[in-house]
Amino acid sequence: MSTITIRNLDDGVKQELRKRAAERGVSMEQEVRDALADRIAGPRQRKSILEDLRRLGANPDKPFDQKKISDEMWNEGLL
């Protein structure tokens, strides 16, 4: 792995990188690495940790039978 130093970075650019990193739940360094990789290799499919947490915290679309699911897991040997 290599290291680079970027001098004279505009404060607005730095703030935007910090904001994007926070939204994704990653470090600012990781955000810069990903942004550079996306620019060179093209965008990748990635989801932020916050998106995952929001999805997990959302109410289900329809009710589900927890006992039935548990019984199926026991029958499949998953529990």
mmCIF file of the N, C-alpha and C atoms, coordinates in Angstrom:
data_MODEL
# 
_entry.id   MODEL 
# 
loop_
_atom_site.group_PDB 
_atom_site.id 
_atom_site.type_symbol 
_atom_site.label_atom_id 
_atom_site.label_alt_id 
_atom_site.label_comp_id 
_atom_site.label_asym_id 
_atom_site.label_entity_id 
_atom_site.label_seq_id 
_atom_site.pdbx_PDB_ins_code 
_atom_site.Cartn_x 
_atom_site.Cartn_y 
_atom_site.Cartn_z 
_atom_site.occupancy 
_atom_site.B_iso_or_equiv 
_atom_site.pdbx_formal_charge 
_atom_site.auth_seq_id 
_atom_site.auth_comp_id 
_atom_site.auth_asym_id 
_atom_site.auth_atom_id 
_atom_site.pdbx_PDB_model_num 
ATOM 1   N N  . MET A 1 1  ? 0.832   -1.185  0.000   1.00 0.00 ? 1  MET A N  1 
ATOM 2   C CA . MET A 1 1  ? 0.000   0.000   0.000   1.00 0.00 ? 1  MET A CA 1 
ATOM 3   C C  . MET A 1 1  ? 0.873   1.243   0.000   1.00 0.00 ? 1  MET A C  1 
ATOM 4   N N  . SER A 1 2  ? 0.372   2.277   -0.619  1.00 0.00 ? 2  SER A N  1 
ATOM 5   C CA . SER A 1 2  ? 1.107   3.535   -0.720  1.00 0.00 ? 2  SER A CA 1 
ATOM 6   C C  . SER A 1 2  ? 0.428   4.618   0.095   1.00 0.00 ? 2  SER A C  1 
ATOM 7   N N  . THR A 1 3  ? 1.165   5.667   0.351   1.00 0.00 ? 3  THR A N  1 
ATOM 8   C CA . THR A 1 3  ? 0.656   6.813   1.085   1.00 0.00 ? 3  THR A CA 1 
ATOM 9   C C  . THR A 1 3  ? 0.877   8.063   0.254   1.00 0.00 ? 3  THR A C  1 
ATOM 10  N N  . ILE A 1 4  ? -0.133  8.951   0.233   1.00 0.00 ? 4  ILE A N  1 
ATOM 11  C CA . ILE A 1 4  ? 0.037   10.247  -0.432  1.00 0.00 ? 4  ILE A CA 1 
ATOM 12  C C  . ILE A 1 4  ? -0.389  11.344  0.529   1.00 0.00 ? 4  ILE A C  1 
ATOM 13  N N  . THR A 1 5  ? 0.153   12.513  0.324   1.00 0.00 ? 5  THR A N  1 
ATOM 14  C CA . THR A 1 5  ? -0.219  13.696  1.094   1.00 0.00 ? 5  THR A CA 1 
ATOM 15  C C  . THR A 1 5  ? -0.797  14.708  0.120   1.00 0.00 ? 5  THR A C  1 
ATOM 16  N N  . ILE A 1 6  ? -1.922  15.287  0.488   1.00 0.00 ? 6  ILE A N  1 
ATOM 17  C CA . ILE A 1 6  ? -2.559  16.288  -0.373  1.00 0.00 ? 6  ILE A CA 1 
ATOM 18  C C  . ILE A 1 6  ? -2.483  17.631  0.352   1.00 0.00 ? 6  ILE A C  1 
ATOM 19  N N  . ARG A 1 7  ? -1.772  18.546  -0.247  1.00 0.00 ? 7  ARG A N  1 
ATOM 20  C CA . ARG A 1 7  ? -1.622  19.879  0.341   1.00 0.00 ? 7  ARG A CA 1 
ATOM 21  C C  . ARG A 1 7  ? -2.590  20.853  -0.328  1.00 0.00 ? 7  ARG A C  1 
ATOM 22  N N  . ASN A 1 8  ? -2.896  21.917  0.382   1.00 0.00 ? 8  ASN A N  1 
ATOM 23  C CA . ASN A 1 8  ? -3.723  23.013  -0.130  1.00 0.00 ? 8  ASN A CA 1 
ATOM 24  C C  . ASN A 1 8  ? -5.111  22.538  -0.562  1.00 0.00 ? 8  ASN A C  1 
ATOM 25  N N  . LEU A 1 9  ? -5.675  21.624  0.193   1.00 0.00 ? 9  LEU A N  1 
ATOM 26  C CA . LEU A 1 9  ? -7.023  21.139  -0.088  1.00 0.00 ? 9  LEU A CA 1 
ATOM 27  C C  . LEU A 1 9  ? -8.022  22.190  0.372   1.00 0.00 ? 9  LEU A C  1 
ATOM 28  N N  . ASP A 1 10 ? -8.946  22.540  -0.490  1.00 0.00 ? 10 ASP A N  1 
ATOM 29  C CA . ASP A 1 10 ? -9.973  23.528  -0.167  1.00 0.00 ? 10 ASP A CA 1 
ATOM 30  C C  . ASP A 1 10 ? -10.765 23.063  1.054   1.00 0.00 ? 10 ASP A C  1 
ATOM 31  N N  . ASP A 1 11 ? -11.062 24.000  1.961   1.00 0.00 ? 11 ASP A N  1 
ATOM 32  C CA . ASP A 1 11 ? -11.803 23.657  3.182   1.00 0.00 ? 11 ASP A CA 1 
ATOM 33  C C  . ASP A 1 11 ? -13.184 23.086  2.874   1.00 0.00 ? 11 ASP A C  1 
ATOM 34  N N  . GLY A 1 12 ? -13.812 23.591  1.828   1.00 0.00 ? 12 GLY A N  1 
ATOM 35  C CA . GLY A 1 12 ? -15.137 23.083  1.449   1.00 0.00 ? 12 GLY A CA 1 
ATOM 36  C C  . GLY A 1 12 ? -15.085 21.630  1.005   1.00 0.00 ? 12 GLY A C  1 
ATOM 37  N N  . VAL A 1 13 ? -14.017 21.268  0.296   1.00 0.00 ? 13 VAL A N  1 
ATOM 38  C CA . VAL A 1 13 ? -13.847 19.879  -0.143  1.00 0.00 ? 13 VAL A CA 1 
ATOM 39  C C  . VAL A 1 13 ? -13.652 18.980  1.072   1.00 0.00 ? 13 VAL A C  1 
ATOM 40  N N  . LYS A 1 14 ? -12.836 19.438  1.999   1.00 0.00 ? 14 LYS A N  1 
ATOM 41  C CA . LYS A 1 14 ? -12.595 18.650  3.209   1.00 0.00 ? 14 LYS A CA 1 
ATOM 42  C C  . LYS A 1 14 ? -13.888 18.454  3.998   1.00 0.00 ? 14 LYS A C  1 
ATOM 43  N N  . GLN A 1 15 ? -14.682 19.502  4.137   1.00 0.00 ? 15 GLN A N  1 
ATOM 44  C CA . GLN A 1 15 ? -15.945 19.397  4.873   1.00 0.00 ? 15 GLN A CA 1 
ATOM 45  C C  . GLN A 1 15 ? -16.908 18.427  4.182   1.00 0.00 ? 15 GLN A C  1 
ATOM 46  N N  . GLU A 1 16 ? -16.945 18.470  2.860   1.00 0.00 ? 16 GLU A N  1 
ATOM 47  C CA . GLU A 1 16 ? -17.824 17.554  2.117   1.00 0.00 ? 16 GLU A CA 1 
ATOM 48  C C  . GLU A 1 16 ? -17.363 16.110  2.294   1.00 0.00 ? 16 GLU A C  1 
ATOM 49  N N  . LEU A 1 17 ? -16.058 15.889  2.263   1.00 0.00 ? 17 LEU A N  1 
ATOM 50  C CA . LEU A 1 17 ? -15.539 14.536  2.499   1.00 0.00 ? 17 LEU A CA 1 
ATOM 51  C C  . LEU A 1 17 ? -15.897 14.058  3.909   1.00 0.00 ? 17 LEU A C  1 
ATOM 52  N N  . ARG A 1 18 ? -15.764 14.937  4.881   1.00 0.00 ? 18 ARG A N  1 
ATOM 53  C CA . ARG A 1 18 ? -16.095 14.587  6.265   1.00 0.00 ? 18 ARG A CA 1 
ATOM 54  C C  . ARG A 1 18 ? -17.583 14.241  6.387   1.00 0.00 ? 18 ARG A C  1 
ATOM 55  N N  . LYS A 1 19 ? -18.435 15.028  5.717   1.00 0.00 ? 19 LYS A N  1 
ATOM 56  C CA . LYS A 1 19 ? -19.885 14.793  5.747   1.00 0.00 ? 19 LYS A CA 1 
ATOM 57  C C  . LYS A 1 19 ? -20.231 13.452  5.104   1.00 0.00 ? 19 LYS A C  1 
ATOM 58  N N  . ARG A 1 20 ? -19.661 13.196  3.922   1.00 0.00 ? 20 ARG A N  1 
ATOM 59  C CA . ARG A 1 20 ? -19.934 11.928  3.231   1.00 0.00 ? 20 ARG A CA 1 
ATOM 60  C C  . ARG A 1 20 ? -19.451 10.728  4.045   1.00 0.00 ? 20 ARG A C  1 
ATOM 61  N N  . ALA A 1 21 ? -18.296 10.874  4.657   1.00 0.00 ? 21 ALA A N  1 
ATOM 62  C CA . ALA A 1 21 ? -17.760 9.785   5.478   1.00 0.00 ? 21 ALA A CA 1 
ATOM 63  C C  . ALA A 1 21 ? -18.686 9.505   6.653   1.00 0.00 ? 21 ALA A C  1 
ATOM 64  N N  . ALA A 1 22 ? -19.172 10.547  7.294   1.00 0.00 ? 22 ALA A N  1 
ATOM 65  C CA . ALA A 1 22 ? -20.075 10.373  8.433   1.00 0.00 ? 22 ALA A CA 1 
ATOM 66  C C  . ALA A 1 22 ? -21.379 9.705   8.008   1.00 0.00 ? 22 ALA A C  1 
ATOM 67  N N  . GLU A 1 23 ? -21.893 10.084  6.851   1.00 0.00 ? 23 GLU A N  1 
ATOM 68  C CA . GLU A 1 23 ? -23.141 9.482   6.357   1.00 0.00 ? 23 GLU A CA 1 
ATOM 69  C C  . GLU A 1 23 ? -22.975 7.985   6.108   1.00 0.00 ? 23 GLU A C  1 
ATOM 70  N N  . ARG A 1 24 ? -21.779 7.593   5.678   1.00 0.00 ? 24 ARG A N  1 
ATOM 71  C CA . ARG A 1 24 ? -21.526 6.173   5.397   1.00 0.00 ? 24 ARG A CA 1 
ATOM 72  C C  . ARG A 1 24 ? -20.999 5.429   6.606   1.00 0.00 ? 24 ARG A C  1 
ATOM 73  N N  . GLY A 1 25 ? -20.641 6.147   7.665   1.00 0.00 ? 25 GLY A N  1 
ATOM 74  C CA . GLY A 1 25 ? -20.105 5.499   8.851   1.00 0.00 ? 25 GLY A CA 1 
ATOM 75  C C  . GLY A 1 25 ? -18.681 4.994   8.661   1.00 0.00 ? 25 GLY A C  1 
ATOM 76  N N  . VAL A 1 26 ? -17.893 5.704   7.863   1.00 0.00 ? 26 VAL A N  1 
ATOM 77  C CA . VAL A 1 26 ? -16.503 5.327   7.630   1.00 0.00 ? 26 VAL A CA 1 
ATOM 78  C C  . VAL A 1 26 ? -15.608 6.512   7.970   1.00 0.00 ? 26 VAL A C  1 
ATOM 79  N N  . SER A 1 27 ? -14.311 6.248   8.032   1.00 0.00 ? 27 SER A N  1 
ATOM 80  C CA . SER A 1 27 ? -13.367 7.334   8.288   1.00 0.00 ? 27 SER A CA 1 
ATOM 81  C C  . SER A 1 27 ? -13.256 8.227   7.057   1.00 0.00 ? 27 SER A C  1 
ATOM 82  N N  . MET A 1 28 ? -12.739 9.423   7.279   1.00 0.00 ? 28 MET A N  1 
ATOM 83  C CA . MET A 1 28 ? -12.542 10.333  6.162   1.00 0.00 ? 28 MET A CA 1 
ATOM 84  C C  . MET A 1 28 ? -11.496 9.769   5.201   1.00 0.00 ? 28 MET A C  1 
ATOM 85  N N  . GLU A 1 29 ? -10.484 9.107   5.738   1.00 0.00 ? 29 GLU A N  1 
ATOM 86  C CA . GLU A 1 29 ? -9.480  8.473   4.882   1.00 0.00 ? 29 GLU A CA 1 
ATOM 87  C C  . GLU A 1 29 ? -10.114 7.408   3.990   1.00 0.00 ? 29 GLU A C  1 
ATOM 88  N N  . GLN A 1 30 ? -11.020 6.605   4.563   1.00 0.00 ? 30 GLN A N  1 
ATOM 89  C CA . GLN A 1 30 ? -11.686 5.572   3.770   1.00 0.00 ? 30 GLN A CA 1 
ATOM 90  C C  . GLN A 1 30 ? -12.555 6.198   2.693   1.00 0.00 ? 30 GLN A C  1 
ATOM 91  N N  . GLU A 1 31 ? -13.210 7.293   3.032   1.00 0.00 ? 31 GLU A N  1 
ATOM 92  C CA . GLU A 1 31 ? -14.041 7.988   2.046   1.00 0.00 ? 31 GLU A CA 1 
ATOM 93  C C  . GLU A 1 31 ? -13.194 8.476   0.869   1.00 0.00 ? 31 GLU A C  1 
ATOM 94  N N  . VAL A 1 32 ? -12.007 9.018   1.166   1.00 0.00 ? 32 VAL A N  1 
ATOM 95  C CA . VAL A 1 32 ? -11.116 9.487   0.102   1.00 0.00 ? 32 VAL A CA 1 
ATOM 96  C C  . VAL A 1 32 ? -10.630 8.305   -0.736  1.00 0.00 ? 32 VAL A C  1 
ATOM 97  N N  . ARG A 1 33 ? -10.239 7.208   -0.076  1.00 0.00 ? 33 ARG A N  1 
ATOM 98  C CA . ARG A 1 33 ? -9.801  6.024   -0.827  1.00 0.00 ? 33 ARG A CA 1 
ATOM 99  C C  . ARG A 1 33 ? -10.894 5.547   -1.771  1.00 0.00 ? 33 ARG A C  1 
ATOM 100 N N  . ASP A 1 34 ? -12.126 5.466   -1.251  1.00 0.00 ? 34 ASP A N  1 
ATOM 101 C CA . ASP A 1 34 ? -13.245 5.000   -2.076  1.00 0.00 ? 34 ASP A CA 1 
ATOM 102 C C  . ASP A 1 34 ? -13.542 5.969   -3.218  1.00 0.00 ? 34 ASP A C  1 
ATOM 103 N N  . ALA A 1 35 ? -13.481 7.279   -2.927  1.00 0.00 ? 35 ALA A N  1 
ATOM 104 C CA . ALA A 1 35 ? -13.754 8.272   -3.969  1.00 0.00 ? 35 ALA A CA 1 
ATOM 105 C C  . ALA A 1 35 ? -12.713 8.191   -5.084  1.00 0.00 ? 35 ALA A C  1 
ATOM 106 N N  . LEU A 1 36 ? -11.452 8.031   -4.708  1.00 0.00 ? 36 LEU A N  1 
ATOM 107 C CA . LEU A 1 36 ? -10.402 7.894   -5.724  1.00 0.00 ? 36 LEU A CA 1 
ATOM 108 C C  . LEU A 1 36 ? -10.576 6.609   -6.525  1.00 0.00 ? 36 LEU A C  1 
ATOM 109 N N  . ALA A 1 37 ? -10.872 5.518   -5.836  1.00 0.00 ? 37 ALA A N  1 
ATOM 110 C CA . ALA A 1 37 ? -11.070 4.235   -6.530  1.00 0.00 ? 37 ALA A CA 1 
ATOM 111 C C  . ALA A 1 37 ? -12.263 4.315   -7.474  1.00 0.00 ? 37 ALA A C  1 
ATOM 112 N N  . ASP A 1 38 ? -13.353 4.962   -7.032  1.00 0.00 ? 38 ASP A N  1 
ATOM 113 C CA . ASP A 1 38 ? -14.534 5.124   -7.885  1.00 0.00 ? 38 ASP A CA 1 
ATOM 114 C C  . ASP A 1 38 ? -14.199 5.941   -9.121  1.00 0.00 ? 38 ASP A C  1 
ATOM 115 N N  . ARG A 1 39 ? -13.401 6.972   -8.937  1.00 0.00 ? 39 ARG A N  1 
ATOM 116 C CA . ARG A 1 39 ? -13.040 7.847   -10.056 1.00 0.00 ? 39 ARG A CA 1 
ATOM 117 C C  . ARG A 1 39 ? -12.169 7.116   -11.076 1.00 0.00 ? 39 ARG A C  1 
ATOM 118 N N  . ILE A 1 40 ? -11.304 6.266   -10.588 1.00 0.00 ? 40 ILE A N  1 
ATOM 119 C CA . ILE A 1 40 ? -10.393 5.527   -11.467 1.00 0.00 ? 40 ILE A CA 1 
ATOM 120 C C  . ILE A 1 40 ? -11.073 4.304   -12.075 1.00 0.00 ? 40 ILE A C  1 
ATOM 121 N N  . ALA A 1 41 ? -11.721 3.488   -11.239 1.00 0.00 ? 41 ALA A N  1 
ATOM 122 C CA . ALA A 1 41 ? -12.269 2.205   -11.691 1.00 0.00 ? 41 ALA A CA 1 
ATOM 123 C C  . ALA A 1 41 ? -13.768 2.253   -11.964 1.00 0.00 ? 41 ALA A C  1 
ATOM 124 N N  . GLY A 1 42 ? -14.438 3.338   -11.622 1.00 0.00 ? 42 GLY A N  1 
ATOM 125 C CA . GLY A 1 42 ? -15.889 3.414   -11.772 1.00 0.00 ? 42 GLY A CA 1 
ATOM 126 C C  . GLY A 1 42 ? -16.572 3.084   -10.455 1.00 0.00 ? 42 GLY A C  1 
ATOM 127 N N  . PRO A 1 43 ? -17.798 3.570   -10.275 1.00 0.00 ? 43 PRO A N  1 
ATOM 128 C CA . PRO A 1 43 ? -18.484 3.369   -9.002  1.00 0.00 ? 43 PRO A CA 1 
ATOM 129 C C  . PRO A 1 43 ? -18.769 1.900   -8.727  1.00 0.00 ? 43 PRO A C  1 
ATOM 130 N N  . ARG A 1 44 ? -18.667 1.555   -7.450  1.00 0.00 ? 44 ARG A N  1 
ATOM 131 C CA . ARG A 1 44 ? -18.977 0.199   -6.999  1.00 0.00 ? 44 ARG A CA 1 
ATOM 132 C C  . ARG A 1 44 ? -20.291 0.235   -6.238  1.00 0.00 ? 44 ARG A C  1 
ATOM 133 N N  . GLN A 1 45 ? -20.889 -0.913  -6.118  1.00 0.00 ? 45 GLN A N  1 
ATOM 134 C CA . GLN A 1 45 ? -22.092 -1.022  -5.298  1.00 0.00 ? 45 GLN A CA 1 
ATOM 135 C C  . GLN A 1 45 ? -21.658 -1.084  -3.846  1.00 0.00 ? 45 GLN A C  1 
ATOM 136 N N  . ARG A 1 46 ? -22.041 -0.095  -3.047  1.00 0.00 ? 46 ARG A N  1 
ATOM 137 C CA . ARG A 1 46 ? -21.764 -0.136  -1.632  1.00 0.00 ? 46 ARG A CA 1 
ATOM 138 C C  . ARG A 1 46 ? -22.894 0.548   -0.896  1.00 0.00 ? 46 ARG A C  1 
ATOM 139 N N  . LYS A 1 47 ? -23.194 0.024   0.242   1.00 0.00 ? 47 LYS A N  1 
ATOM 140 C CA . LYS A 1 47 ? -24.244 0.606   1.054   1.00 0.00 ? 47 LYS A CA 1 
ATOM 141 C C  . LYS A 1 47 ? -23.626 1.130   2.335   1.00 0.00 ? 47 LYS A C  1 
ATOM 142 N N  . SER A 1 48 ? -24.193 2.178   2.830   1.00 0.00 ? 48 SER A N  1 
ATOM 143 C CA . SER A 1 48 ? -23.664 2.715   4.069   1.00 0.00 ? 48 SER A CA 1 
ATOM 144 C C  . SER A 1 48 ? -24.212 1.930   5.248   1.00 0.00 ? 48 SER A C  1 
ATOM 145 N N  . ILE A 1 49 ? -23.507 1.997   6.327   1.00 0.00 ? 49 ILE A N  1 
ATOM 146 C CA . ILE A 1 49 ? -23.937 1.347   7.557   1.00 0.00 ? 49 ILE A CA 1 
ATOM 147 C C  . ILE A 1 49 ? -25.262 1.949   8.004   1.00 0.00 ? 49 ILE A C  1 
ATOM 148 N N  . LEU A 1 50 ? -25.426 3.244   7.809   1.00 0.00 ? 50 LEU A N  1 
ATOM 149 C CA . LEU A 1 50 ? -26.666 3.895   8.224   1.00 0.00 ? 50 LEU A CA 1 
ATOM 150 C C  . LEU A 1 50 ? -27.867 3.357   7.450   1.00 0.00 ? 50 LEU A C  1 
ATOM 151 N N  . GLU A 1 51 ? -27.701 3.081   6.161   1.00 0.00 ? 51 GLU A N  1 
ATOM 152 C CA . GLU A 1 51 ? -28.794 2.507   5.380   1.00 0.00 ? 51 GLU A CA 1 
ATOM 153 C C  . GLU A 1 51 ? -29.192 1.150   5.939   1.00 0.00 ? 51 GLU A C  1 
ATOM 154 N N  . ASP A 1 52 ? -28.202 0.339   6.290   1.00 0.00 ? 52 ASP A N  1 
ATOM 155 C CA . ASP A 1 52 ? -28.483 -0.978  6.868   1.00 0.00 ? 52 ASP A CA 1 
ATOM 156 C C  . ASP A 1 52 ? -29.229 -0.841  8.196   1.00 0.00 ? 52 ASP A C  1 
ATOM 157 N N  . LEU A 1 53 ? -28.787 0.090   9.031   1.00 0.00 ? 53 LEU A N  1 
ATOM 158 C CA . LEU A 1 53 ? -29.442 0.278   10.327  1.00 0.00 ? 53 LEU A CA 1 
ATOM 159 C C  . LEU A 1 53 ? -30.876 0.772   10.169  1.00 0.00 ? 53 LEU A C  1 
ATOM 160 N N  . ARG A 1 54 ? -31.083 1.680   9.224   1.00 0.00 ? 54 ARG A N  1 
ATOM 161 C CA . ARG A 1 54 ? -32.451 2.165   8.989   1.00 0.00 ? 54 ARG A CA 1 
ATOM 162 C C  . ARG A 1 54 ? -33.354 1.038   8.510   1.00 0.00 ? 54 ARG A C  1 
ATOM 163 N N  . ARG A 1 55 ? -32.825 0.197   7.622   1.00 0.00 ? 55 ARG A N  1 
ATOM 164 C CA . ARG A 1 55 ? -33.612 -0.921  7.104   1.00 0.00 ? 55 ARG A CA 1 
ATOM 165 C C  . ARG A 1 55 ? -33.953 -1.905  8.230   1.00 0.00 ? 55 ARG A C  1 
ATOM 166 N N  . LEU A 1 56 ? -32.979 -2.204  9.089   1.00 0.00 ? 56 LEU A N  1 
ATOM 167 C CA . LEU A 1 56 ? -33.206 -3.141  10.178  1.00 0.00 ? 56 LEU A CA 1 
ATOM 168 C C  . LEU A 1 56 ? -34.176 -2.583  11.220  1.00 0.00 ? 56 LEU A C  1 
ATOM 169 N N  . GLY A 1 57 ? -34.177 -1.257  11.380  1.00 0.00 ? 57 GLY A N  1 
ATOM 170 C CA . GLY A 1 57 ? -35.047 -0.645  12.372  1.00 0.00 ? 57 GLY A CA 1 
ATOM 171 C C  . GLY A 1 57 ? -36.452 -0.365  11.876  1.00 0.00 ? 57 GLY A C  1 
ATOM 172 N N  . ALA A 1 58 ? -36.700 -0.549  10.589  1.00 0.00 ? 58 ALA A N  1 
ATOM 173 C CA . ALA A 1 58 ? -38.024 -0.249  10.028  1.00 0.00 ? 58 ALA A CA 1 
ATOM 174 C C  . ALA A 1 58 ? -39.033 -1.329  10.412  1.00 0.00 ? 58 ALA A C  1 
ATOM 175 N N  . ASN A 1 59 ? -40.279 -0.929  10.502  1.00 0.00 ? 59 ASN A N  1 
ATOM 176 C CA . ASN A 1 59 ? -41.345 -1.895  10.762  1.00 0.00 ? 59 ASN A CA 1 
ATOM 177 C C  . ASN A 1 59 ? -41.515 -2.804  9.552   1.00 0.00 ? 59 ASN A C  1 
ATOM 178 N N  . PRO A 1 60 ? -41.820 -4.092  9.788   1.00 0.00 ? 60 PRO A N  1 
ATOM 179 C CA . PRO A 1 60 ? -42.012 -4.997  8.650   1.00 0.00 ? 60 PRO A CA 1 
ATOM 180 C C  . PRO A 1 60 ? -43.222 -4.591  7.817   1.00 0.00 ? 60 PRO A C  1 
ATOM 181 N N  . ASP A 1 61 ? -43.179 -4.914  6.535   1.00 0.00 ? 61 ASP A N  1 
ATOM 182 C CA . ASP A 1 61 ? -44.284 -4.584  5.637   1.00 0.00 ? 61 ASP A CA 1 
ATOM 183 C C  . ASP A 1 61 ? -45.546 -5.352  5.987   1.00 0.00 ? 61 ASP A C  1 
ATOM 184 N N  . LYS A 1 62 ? -45.372 -6.583  6.422   1.00 0.00 ? 62 LYS A N  1 
ATOM 185 C CA . LYS A 1 62 ? -46.523 -7.415  6.769   1.00 0.00 ? 62 LYS A CA 1 
ATOM 186 C C  . LYS A 1 62 ? -46.196 -8.195  8.030   1.00 0.00 ? 62 LYS A C  1 
ATOM 187 N N  . PRO A 1 63 ? -47.197 -8.600  8.782   1.00 0.00 ? 63 PRO A N  1 
ATOM 188 C CA . PRO A 1 63 ? -46.930 -9.365  10.001  1.00 0.00 ? 63 PRO A CA 1 
ATOM 189 C C  . PRO A 1 63 ? -46.339 -10.736 9.657   1.00 0.00 ? 63 PRO A C  1 
ATOM 190 N N  . PHE A 1 64 ? -45.604 -11.292 10.600  1.00 0.00 ? 64 PHE A N  1 
ATOM 191 C CA . PHE A 1 64 ? -45.031 -12.609 10.375  1.00 0.00 ? 64 PHE A CA 1 
ATOM 192 C C  . PHE A 1 64 ? -45.235 -13.470 11.607  1.00 0.00 ? 64 PHE A C  1 
ATOM 193 N N  . ASP A 1 65 ? -45.246 -14.770 11.400  1.00 0.00 ? 65 ASP A N  1 
ATOM 194 C CA . ASP A 1 65 ? -45.464 -15.728 12.473  1.00 0.00 ? 65 ASP A CA 1 
ATOM 195 C C  . ASP A 1 65 ? -44.108 -16.187 13.006  1.00 0.00 ? 65 ASP A C  1 
ATOM 196 N N  . GLN A 1 66 ? -43.713 -15.623 14.138  1.00 0.00 ? 66 GLN A N  1 
ATOM 197 C CA . GLN A 1 66 ? -42.395 -15.925 14.682  1.00 0.00 ? 66 GLN A CA 1 
ATOM 198 C C  . GLN A 1 66 ? -42.285 -17.397 15.091  1.00 0.00 ? 66 GLN A C  1 
ATOM 199 N N  . LYS A 1 67 ? -43.364 -17.988 15.608  1.00 0.00 ? 67 LYS A N  1 
ATOM 200 C CA . LYS A 1 67 ? -43.336 -19.402 16.001  1.00 0.00 ? 67 LYS A CA 1 
ATOM 201 C C  . LYS A 1 67 ? -43.120 -20.283 14.781  1.00 0.00 ? 67 LYS A C  1 
ATOM 202 N N  . LYS A 1 68 ? -43.792 -19.984 13.693  1.00 0.00 ? 68 LYS A N  1 
ATOM 203 C CA . LYS A 1 68 ? -43.641 -20.771 12.474  1.00 0.00 ? 68 LYS A CA 1 
ATOM 204 C C  . LYS A 1 68 ? -42.190 -20.709 11.974  1.00 0.00 ? 68 LYS A C  1 
ATOM 205 N N  . ILE A 1 69 ? -41.611 -19.523 11.994  1.00 0.00 ? 69 ILE A N  1 
ATOM 206 C CA . ILE A 1 69 ? -40.229 -19.362 11.558  1.00 0.00 ? 69 ILE A CA 1 
ATOM 207 C C  . ILE A 1 69 ? -39.295 -20.151 12.467  1.00 0.00 ? 69 ILE A C  1 
ATOM 208 N N  . SER A 1 70 ? -39.521 -20.071 13.770  1.00 0.00 ? 70 SER A N  1 
ATOM 209 C CA . SER A 1 70 ? -38.698 -20.805 14.723  1.00 0.00 ? 70 SER A CA 1 
ATOM 210 C C  . SER A 1 70 ? -38.819 -22.309 14.507  1.00 0.00 ? 70 SER A C  1 
ATOM 211 N N  . ASP A 1 71 ? -40.061 -22.787 14.308  1.00 0.00 ? 71 ASP A N  1 
ATOM 212 C CA . ASP A 1 71 ? -40.268 -24.218 14.064  1.00 0.00 ? 71 ASP A CA 1 
ATOM 213 C C  . ASP A 1 71 ? -39.550 -24.669 12.794  1.00 0.00 ? 71 ASP A C  1 
ATOM 214 N N  . GLU A 1 72 ? -39.603 -23.847 11.747  1.00 0.00 ? 72 GLU A N  1 
ATOM 215 C CA . GLU A 1 72 ? -38.917 -24.185 10.501  1.00 0.00 ? 72 GLU A CA 1 
ATOM 216 C C  . GLU A 1 72 ? -37.409 -24.244 10.701  1.00 0.00 ? 72 GLU A C  1 
ATOM 217 N N  . MET A 1 73 ? -36.896 -23.339 11.509  1.00 0.00 ? 73 MET A N  1 
ATOM 218 C CA . MET A 1 73 ? -35.451 -23.341 11.782  1.00 0.00 ? 73 MET A CA 1 
ATOM 219 C C  . MET A 1 73 ? -35.052 -24.596 12.560  1.00 0.00 ? 73 MET A C  1 
ATOM 220 N N  . TRP A 1 74 ? -35.887 -25.014 13.522  1.00 0.00 ? 74 TRP A N  1 
ATOM 221 C CA . TRP A 1 74 ? -35.602 -26.231 14.271  1.00 0.00 ? 74 TRP A CA 1 
ATOM 222 C C  . TRP A 1 74 ? -35.650 -27.446 13.330  1.00 0.00 ? 74 TRP A C  1 
ATOM 223 N N  . ASN A 1 75 ? -36.639 -27.473 12.459  1.00 0.00 ? 75 ASN A N  1 
ATOM 224 C CA . ASN A 1 75 ? -36.781 -28.603 11.533  1.00 0.00 ? 75 ASN A CA 1 
ATOM 225 C C  . ASN A 1 75 ? -35.602 -28.670 10.559  1.00 0.00 ? 75 ASN A C  1 
ATOM 226 N N  . GLU A 1 76 ? -35.049 -27.536 10.202  1.00 0.00 ? 76 GLU A N  1 
ATOM 227 C CA . GLU A 1 76 ? -33.921 -27.501 9.271   1.00 0.00 ? 76 GLU A CA 1 
ATOM 228 C C  . GLU A 1 76 ? -32.599 -27.735 9.975   1.00 0.00 ? 76 GLU A C  1 
ATOM 229 N N  . GLY A 1 77 ? -32.638 -27.802 11.300  1.00 0.00 ? 77 GLY A N  1 
ATOM 230 C CA . GLY A 1 77 ? -31.399 -28.013 12.072  1.00 0.00 ? 77 GLY A CA 1 
ATOM 231 C C  . GLY A 1 77 ? -30.566 -26.760 12.206  1.00 0.00 ? 77 GLY A C  1 
ATOM 232 N N  . LEU A 1 78 ? -31.191 -25.599 12.056  1.00 0.00 ? 78 LEU A N  1 
ATOM 233 C CA . LEU A 1 78 ? -30.456 -24.345 12.150  1.00 0.00 ? 78 LEU A CA 1 
ATOM 234 C C  . LEU A 1 78 ? -30.332 -23.872 13.589  1.00 0.00 ? 78 LEU A C  1 
ATOM 235 N N  . LEU A 1 79 ? -31.162 -24.387 14.484  1.00 0.00 ? 79 LEU A N  1 
ATOM 236 C CA . LEU A 1 79 ? -31.089 -23.998 15.891  1.00 0.00 ? 79 LEU A CA 1 
ATOM 237 C C  . LEU A 1 79 ? -30.658 -25.156 16.746  1.00 0.00 ? 79 LEU A C  1 
# 
